[in-house]
């Protein structure tokens, strides 16, 4: 589930967005999970969170085409903790990504108010993997730093409520992406489409404002 507020400033728009309209936006996405289980005298607790912060700037080159660039931070802290009569152990394994994200967007009007769009985006940045272990024997930790790049193509729907306001949603169920990460002790390449077991992961709502 996420919340997005977008501000567009520029030329007067009448019926459709005019060439030269400027785009400013920001996004906050958040999700998390927690589980606790107990068996044979051992209690296991697992917790993970996912926070994504985005800022964007763009400009419409044509009424149906926009280009821009954004900055993004993906924060994914995670931990597991086990307790038993024999002792206590805690693992903290997190992932942090900081990226610049050039993007373009094409719109395809279906009606006067409804448009489909496709948004290819390329993220390039740094990735940080800190790990910490706390147990009976003491405490230890490690840090991996590396490079990450990903290419995604996401479709969506825009619904215009007036000249200066619209509601938009990304259709993440159709998301396609290529992701590559490398660092001191790891290298990973992935190609995948979005898969989720939660309806809130398929789409999210954002408000778009068109101001003079």
Secondary structure, 3 states (H helix, E strand, C coil): CEEEEEEEECCCCCCCCCCCCEEEEEEEEEEEEEEEEEECCEEEEEEEEEEEEEEEEEEEEECCEEEEEEEEEEEECEEEEEEECCEEEEEEECEEEEEEEEEEEEEEECCCCEEEEEEEEEEEEEEEEEEEEEECCEEEEEEEEEEEEEEEEEEEEEEECCCCEEEEEEEHHHCEEEEEEEECCCEEEEEEECCCCCHHHCEEEEEEEEEC
